[in-house]
Amino acid sequence: MKIADLYIRVSTDEQADKGYSQRSQEEFLRKYCEINNLSIRKVIFEDHSAKTFNRPEWKRYLVELRKHKCQADFVLFLKWDRFSRNAGDAYQMINLLRKLGVEPQAIEQPLDLSIPENKMMLAFYLAAPEVENDRRALNVIHGMRRARKEGRYMGLAPIGYSNKTDEAGRKYIAPEEKQAKVLQWAFSQIAEGVFNTEQVYKMAKGKGFSGTKGLFWFAIRNPIYCGKIFIPKYKDEESCFVKGSHEPIISEALYYQVQDVLDGRKRHYRLKVVSNASLPLRGFLICPKCNKLLTGSASKGMTKYYSYYHCTDGCSCRYRADNVNTIFSAELKKYIPRPEMIELFKITLSEAWYDQTNHLQDDSKQLQLQIKEYEDKLSYIRELLSSRQLEPADFREMKAEYSAKLEKLEAKLSATNHDKLDFNGLLTKGVNNLLKLDYVYETGDIEKKREVISSMYPEKMTFDGFSVRTNRINEVARLIYSMDVGSSENKNRTSGNNSSLSCEVGMARFELATSWSQTRRDNRATLHPELLNLYYTI
């Protein structure tokens, strides 16, 4: 009686689609052996793809055959696609099995391989599953590209989104509230440039970001968050972006602004994240001796640690941190306006704001001109291509470059046309918050304190042991302070001094000496909406 080994292989998709269960295959094979009077030596179960012979159970079976040859006459399987789906690999494996004294055979597609003509039939049996796999893969690729072109996101939702299914059974992605808010915050922080990307990632982790650092970097580069879906290059089709059907988390303008920061096209001064809460001014102070930035550290005393701002590289400049912090807090309080001046502040700032926003129409026209310029360039290179004056490869490269720039300009134009700032609401809330500036600074955490400092003082400060000096402060704060001090001085003047109402005011330590009227004129040319953001977010 001849001996046979039974090989039963199935993959998950085949079992679901065609019913190729292991029990069903075993039943057919055992019945075949019973009818043909074959003794079953062992049954091999495999749950692996047939694209290659790199299968765990099959590799163990070959090792056993090499150790003990001629223990079986046949290795039986249901069909040839259970054996292999790759014709080249199958021929090599058949030759190997024959050398080991085993004849492979499919009970539903029997072939006598000693007859040369039957090898043609074997090629068909082996090639058909391979062709089926390739066709299925091609259909999947085309189907996914078509879905992407229609704006549908394919696959597992990126962080900040979750996979959903609508009533019609169509799958889509929707923002996941918690992670989406953290990502919105992270994009805005990177665009502002106050902290570098590594620091923003660490702060995002503290706010609840659940991904790794690599996932964070991938997210801030992913256009999916501004509503764009990237379609990669395929054959003769160029790569492109399409508008997604999902809800964006951020605007296109913010996305491209972040990309400019990451690519180094926008340079910002980046602050260091301070871990010691007693050193909020670290990175803001300049050494009065060597003009380097003062750092900070803590030294252990007899009973506790004492923090100091100090210079490096041999410079002896060193100040007690608590003394410097106290002096700075006192100086900061001088920029808190008197409540009775609030309405005057609003009127003056409104005048400066509306003077400043007059240029927005010109900016919009400039963007439209740039868009028209790139559209003309695209039209021109198309004409060159049609007249064979430009190679197709050069055309594709130039088209990709112009299209990317055109898309960014259109995003900026769209943001200019649609982003309407509620200036009156922002001004009211901002000035009211400015009234409690000292409270916000003294009770805030280290991040909030440094946010206040960086917004109030865009340039570095110098501490000489007694006072803090700076060349420039936030234009909004300077305007309010100058008006407040000017009004206070006017109350103390006699009627004989009316001609001096626009006299020089300001604090020498902050080098703010300027007239009220001159300050108003200067700030009308330099007032920007972001200068009010500090007071809005306090």
C-alpha positions in Angstrom: 0.0 0.0 0.0 1.4 3.4 -1.0 1.7 6.2 1.5 0.5 9.7 1.2 0.9 13.0 3.1 -2.0 15.4 3.1 -1.3 19.1 2.6 -4.1 21.4 3.6 -3.6 25.2 3.0 -6.0 28.0 3.4 -5.8 31.8 3.8 -8.3 34.0 5.6 -9.7 35.7 2.5 -10.0 32.4 0.6 -11.8 30.8 3.5 -14.3 33.7 3.6 -14.8 34.0 -0.2 -14.7 30.5 -1.4 -15.3 28.3 1.6 -11.9 26.6 1.4 -12.0 25.5 5.0 -9.5 23.1 6.4 -12.1 20.7 7.5 -13.6 20.6 4.0 -10.2 19.9 2.3 -9.3 17.2 4.8 -12.6 15.5 4.2 -12.1 15.4 0.4 -8.5 14.2 0.7 -9.3 11.4 3.2 -12.1 10.2 1.0 -9.7 10.2 -2.0 -7.2 8.1 -0.1 -9.9 5.7 1.0 -11.1 5.1 -2.5 -7.6 4.8 -4.0 -6.3 2.5 -1.1 -3.7 5.0 0.1 -2.4 5.1 3.6 -2.2 8.5 5.3 1.1 9.1 7.1 0.5 12.7 8.3 -1.7 15.7 7.7 -0.1 19.1 7.3 -2.3 22.2 8.1 -1.2 25.6 6.8 -2.7 29.0 7.2 -0.5 31.1 5.0 -0.3 32.7 1.5 0.7 30.6 -1.5 2.6 33.4 -3.2 5.9 31.9 -2.0 7.0 28.7 -0.3 8.2 30.6 2.7 5.5 29.0 4.9 6.2 27.7 8.4 4.6 24.3 8.1 5.9 23.6 4.6 9.4 24.4 5.6 9.2 22.0 8.5 7.8 19.3 6.1 10.8 19.8 3.8 13.3 19.5 6.7 11.6 16.2 7.7 11.8 14.9 4.1 15.4 15.6 3.9 16.1 13.7 7.1 13.9 10.7 6.2 13.6 10.1 2.5 11.1 7.9 0.8 8.8 7.6 3.9 5.9 8.9 1.7 5.1 8.3 -2.0 2.7 11.3 -2.5 1.9 14.7 -1.1 -1.7 15.3 -1.9 -3.6 18.6 -2.0 -7.0 19.6 -3.3 -6.0 21.8 -6.3 -2.8 23.2 -7.6 -3.5 26.6 -6.2 -3.4 25.0 -2.7 0.2 24.0 -3.6 1.4 27.3 -5.1 0.2 30.5 -6.9 3.6 31.1 -8.5 4.5 29.1 -11.6 8.2 29.5 -11.4 8.5 28.6 -7.7 6.1 25.6 -8.3 8.3 24.0 -11.0 11.4 24.3 -8.7 9.5 22.8 -5.7 8.2 19.9 -7.9 11.7 19.0 -8.9 12.9 19.2 -5.3 10.1 16.9 -4.1 10.9 14.4 -6.8 14.5 14.3 -5.7 13.3 13.5 -2.2 11.1 10.6 -3.5 7.7 12.4 -3.2 5.3 13.0 -6.1 3.0 16.1 -5.7 -0.5 15.6 -6.9 -3.8 17.6 -6.9 -6.8 15.3 -6.5 -9.3 17.6 -8.4 -6.8 18.4 -11.1 -4.8 15.2 -11.6 -1.8 15.2 -14.0 0.7 12.6 -14.9 3.8 14.7 -15.0 5.8 11.9 -16.7 3.9 12.9 -19.9 5.6 16.0 -21.3 2.3 17.5 -22.7 0.8 17.5 -19.3 3.3 20.2 -18.2 1.4 22.7 -20.4 -1.7 21.9 -18.5 0.2 22.3 -15.2 1.4 25.7 -16.4 -2.2 26.7 -16.9 -3.3 25.4 -13.5 -0.4 27.3 -11.8 -0.7 30.5 -13.9 -4.4 30.9 -13.5 -4.3 31.7 -9.7 -1.3 34.0 -10.3 -3.2 35.9 -13.0 -6.2 36.0 -10.6 -4.1 37.5 -7.8 -2.5 40.1 -10.1 -5.9 41.1 -11.5 -7.4 41.4 -8.0 -4.4 43.5 -6.9 -4.8 45.8 -10.0 -8.5 46.2 -9.4 -7.8 47.2 -5.8 -5.1 49.7 -6.8 -7.5 51.3 -9.4 -10.4 51.3 -7.0 -8.4 53.0 -4.2 -7.1 55.6 -6.7 -10.6 56.3 -7.9 -11.8 56.7 -4.3 -9.0 59.1 -3.5 -9.7 61.1 -6.6 -13.3 61.5 -5.3 -11.9 62.8 -2.1 -12.4 59.7 0.1 -9.7 58.8 2.6 -8.7 55.1 2.4 -7.5 53.0 5.3 -7.1 53.5 9.1 -7.9 57.1 10.1 -4.9 59.2 11.1 -4.6 60.5 14.6 -7.2 63.2 15.3 -9.8 61.4 13.1 -11.8 58.2 13.6 -13.3 55.8 11.1 -17.1 56.1 10.6 -19.8 54.5 8.4 -22.8 56.4 7.1 -26.3 55.2 6.7 -25.6 54.0 3.1 -22.7 51.9 4.3 -20.0 54.2 2.9 -17.0 54.6 5.1 -15.5 58.0 6.0 -13.4 59.7 8.6 -14.6 62.4 11.1 -12.6 64.5 13.6 -12.0 63.0 17.0 -12.6 65.9 19.4 -9.9 65.5 22.0 -7.0 64.7 19.6 -8.2 67.1 17.0 -8.1 70.0 19.5 -4.5 69.1 20.5 -3.5 69.0 16.8 -5.1 72.4 16.1 -3.2 73.8 19.0 0.1 72.2 17.9 -0.3 73.6 14.3 -1.0 77.1 15.6 2.0 76.9 18.0 4.4 75.9 15.3 3.1 78.6 13.0 3.7 81.2 15.7 7.3 80.0 16.1 7.5 80.8 19.8 8.6 77.2 20.5 10.4 74.8 18.2 8.7 71.5 17.0 10.4 69.3 19.6 9.1 71.6 22.4 5.6 71.8 20.9 5.5 67.9 20.8 6.4 67.7 24.5 3.7 70.3 25.4 1.2 68.4 23.1 2.0 65.2 25.0 1.1 67.1 28.2 -2.2 68.2 26.7 -3.1 64.6 25.8 -1.5 63.8 22.4 -1.5 60.0 22.3 1.0 59.4 19.5 4.7 59.0 19.3 7.2 61.6 18.2 7.4 60.1 14.7 3.6 60.1 14.4 3.6 63.8 15.5 6.1 64.7 12.8 4.1 62.8 10.2 0.9 64.5 11.4 2.2 68.1 11.0 3.4 67.2 7.4 0.1 65.5 6.5 -2.2 67.6 4.3 -5.2 65.5 5.3 -5.7 67.8 8.3 -6.4 70.8 6.0 -8.8 68.8 3.9 -6.4 67.7 1.1 -5.7 64.1 0.0 -2.5 63.3 -1.8 -2.6 61.0 -4.8 0.8 59.5 -5.6 2.3 59.2 -9.1 1.1 56.1 -11.0 2.3 55.2 -14.5 1.7 58.3 -16.7 -0.4 60.0 -14.0 1.3 62.8 -12.1 1.0 63.1 -8.3 -1.5 65.7 -7.2 -3.7 66.9 -4.3 -7.5 66.7 -4.3 -10.1 68.3 -2.0 -11.2 65.6 0.5 -14.8 64.9 1.4 -13.9 64.9 5.2 -14.0 67.8 7.6 -10.7 69.6 7.9 -9.2 70.3 11.3 -7.2 73.4 10.2 -7.2 75.8 7.4 -5.1 75.5 4.2 -3.4 78.8 5.0 -2.3 77.6 8.5 -1.1 74.3 7.0 1.1 76.0 4.4 2.4 78.5 7.1 3.5 75.5 9.2 5.2 73.9 6.2 7.1 77.2 5.6 8.3 77.1 9.2 9.4 73.5 9.0 11.2 74.1 5.7 13.0 77.1 7.2 11.4 79.6 4.9 10.2 81.5 8.0 12.7 82.2 10.7 11.5 82.8 14.2 13.3 83.3 17.5 12.6 80.1 19.4 12.5 80.1 23.2 13.8 77.3 25.3 11.3 75.5 27.5 12.2 76.2 31.1 11.8 73.3 33.5 12.6 75.4 36.6 9.6 77.6 37.6 11.9 80.0 39.4 13.6 81.1 36.1 10.9 82.5 33.9 13.3 85.1 32.4 15.9 82.6 31.2 16.6 83.3 27.5 15.2 86.8 27.7 18.0 88.6 29.5 21.2 89.9 27.9 24.4 90.1 29.9 25.3 93.8 30.4 29.1 92.9 30.3 29.4 90.7 27.2 26.0 90.9 25.5 25.4 87.2 25.6 22.1 85.6 26.7 22.0 84.9 30.4 21.1 81.3 31.3 19.9 80.1 34.7 20.6 77.4 37.3 20.0 76.6 40.9 22.7 76.3 43.6 22.3 74.4 46.9 22.6 76.5 50.0 22.6 75.4 53.6 18.9 74.7 53.8 17.4 75.1 50.3 18.2 75.8 46.6 18.8 79.3 45.3 18.3 80.2 41.6 20.5 82.5 39.7 20.6 84.1 36.3 24.2 84.0 35.1 26.4 84.3 32.1 28.7 81.5 30.6 32.2 81.1 29.2 34.1 82.7 32.1 31.9 85.8 32.4 31.3 86.7 36.1 27.8 88.3 35.6 25.4 86.7 38.1 22.1 87.8 39.7 19.8 86.3 42.3 16.7 85.1 40.4 14.2 86.1 43.0 15.5 89.7 43.0 15.3 90.0 39.2 11.9 88.4 39.1 10.6 90.8 41.7 11.9 93.9 39.9 10.5 92.6 36.6 7.0 92.0 38.1 7.0 95.6 39.4 7.9 96.9 36.0 5.2 94.8 34.4 2.6 96.3 36.7 3.3 99.8 35.2 1.7 98.7 32.0 -1.7 98.0 33.6 -4.0 100.8 32.4 -6.3 102.7 34.7 -9.9 101.6 34.3 -11.2 105.2 33.6 -8.9 105.2 30.4 -10.4 102.1 28.9 -12.8 103.8 26.5 -10.1 106.1 25.2 -7.8 103.2 24.7 -10.4 101.4 22.6 -11.0 104.5 20.4 -7.3 105.0 19.8 -6.5 101.3 19.1 -9.5 101.1 16.8 -8.2 104.0 14.7 -4.8 102.4 14.5 -6.4 99.0 13.6 -8.6 100.4 10.8 -5.7 102.4 9.4 -3.7 99.2 9.3 -6.3 97.0 7.6 -6.6 99.3 4.6 -3.7 97.4 3.1 -5.5 94.1 3.1 -7.3 94.9 -0.2 -4.0 95.6 -1.8 -2.6 92.3 -0.5 -5.6 90.5 -2.0 -5.0 92.2 -5.4 -1.3 91.3 -5.2 -2.1 87.6 -4.5 -4.5 87.7 -7.5 -1.8 89.1 -9.7 0.6 86.3 -8.6 -2.0 83.7 -9.2 -2.6 85.1 -12.7 1.1 85.0 -13.3 1.4 81.3 -12.5 -1.7 80.4 -14.5 -0.1 82.2 -17.5 3.1 80.2 -16.9 1.2 76.9 -16.9 -0.6 77.9 -20.1 2.7 78.8 -21.7 4.4 75.5 -21.0 1.4 73.7 -22.3 1.7 75.5 -25.5 5.4 74.7 -25.6 4.6 71.0 -25.0 2.0 70.9 -27.8 4.4 72.5 -30.2 7.1 70.0 -29.2 9.4 72.7 -28.0 9.4 71.2 -24.5 10.2 67.7 -23.4 7.4 65.9 -21.6 9.7 65.2 -18.6 10.5 68.9 -18.3 6.9 69.8 -18.6 5.9 67.5 -15.8 8.6 68.9 -13.5 7.7 72.5 -14.3 4.0 71.8 -14.0 4.4 70.2 -10.5 6.5 73.2 -9.3 4.0 75.8 -10.7 1.0 73.9 -9.5 2.3 73.7 -5.9 3.0 77.4 -5.8 -0.3 78.2 -7.3 -2.1 76.1 -4.7 -0.4 77.9 -1.8 -1.3 81.3 -3.3 -4.9 80.3 -3.7 -5.0 79.1 -0.1 -3.6 82.4 1.1 -6.1 84.3 -1.0 -9.0 82.2 0.3 -7.8 82.9 3.9 -7.6 86.7 3.1 -11.2 86.7 1.7 -12.8 84.6 4.4 -11.0 85.1 7.7 -12.9 87.9 9.3 -11.6 89.0 12.7 -14.0 90.2 15.3 -11.9 93.1 16.2 -14.3 94.8 18.5 -14.9 91.7 20.5 -11.2 91.0 20.6 -10.4 94.5 21.7 -12.9 94.5 24.5 -11.8 91.2 25.8 -8.1 92.0 25.3 -8.1 95.4 27.1 -10.2 93.9 30.0 -7.6 91.1 30.3 -4.8 93.7 30.3 -6.3 95.1 33.6 -5.3 91.8 35.3 -2.0 91.4 33.7 -0.1 91.1 37.0 -2.5 88.5 38.3 -2.1 86.4 35.2 1.6 86.6 35.3 2.0 85.9 39.0 -0.5 83.0 39.2 0.3 81.4 35.8 2.5 78.4 35.3 6.0 78.8 33.7 4.6 78.4 30.2 2.0 81.2 30.7 4.7 83.5 32.2 7.0 83.1 29.3 4.1 83.6 26.9 3.4 86.9 28.6 7.1 87.9 28.6 7.6 87.0 24.9 4.4 88.9 23.9 5.2 92.0 25.9 8.9 92.2 25.0 9.6 91.2 21.4 13.3 92.1 21.9 15.7 91.0 24.6 16.1 92.8 27.9 19.1 93.9 29.9 19.3 93.8 33.7 22.0 96.0 35.3 21.4 94.9 38.9 18.8 97.6 39.6 16.4 97.8 36.6 15.4 96.1 33.4 15.9 97.8 30.1 14.7 97.0 26.6 14.7 98.8 23.3 11.1 97.9 22.4 8.0 96.5 23.9 4.8 95.3 22.4 3.4 98.2 20.3 -0.1 97.9 21.8 1.3 98.0 25.4 3.5 101.0 24.5 0.6 102.9 23.0 -1.6 102.3 26.0 1.2 103.1 28.5 2.1 106.4 26.7 -1.6 107.5 26.6 -2.0 106.6 30.3 1.1 108.4 31.5 0.4 111.3 29.2 -3.1 111.7 30.6 -1.8 111.4 34.1 0.8 114.2 33.5 -1.8 116.4 31.9 -4.0 116.3 35.0 -1.1 117.8 37.0 -0.3 120.7 34.5 -1.5 124.2 35.0 -3.4 126.2 32.3 -0.1 127.9 31.5 1.4 124.7 30.3 -1.3 123.8 27.7 1.2 124.1 24.9 3.1 121.2 26.2 0.4 118.6 26.0 2.4 116.5 23.6 5.5 116.5 25.6 7.9 113.5 25.9 6.6 110.8 28.2 7.9 107.4 29.1 10.2 105.5 31.4 13.9 105.9 30.9 14.6 102.4 32.0 12.4 101.1 29.1 13.6 103.8 26.7 10.0 104.6 25.7 10.5 108.4 25.5 8.1 109.5 22.8 5.1 111.9 22.5 1.6 110.7 22.7 0.7 111.9 19.3 3.9 110.6 17.8 3.3 107.2 19.4 -0.2 107.1 17.9 1.2 107.9 14.4 4.0 105.3 14.8 1.7 102.5 15.9 -0.8 103.0 13.1 1.9 101.8 10.8 3.0 98.8 13.0 -0.1 97.6 14.7 -0.9 94.0 13.8 -3.7 91.7 15.0 -1.3 89.2 16.5 -0.2 91.9 19.0 -3.6 91.7 20.6 -3.6 88.0 20.9 -1.8 88.0 24.2 -4.4 90.0 25.9 -7.2 87.9 24.3 -5.7 84.6 25.5 -4.6 85.7 29.0 
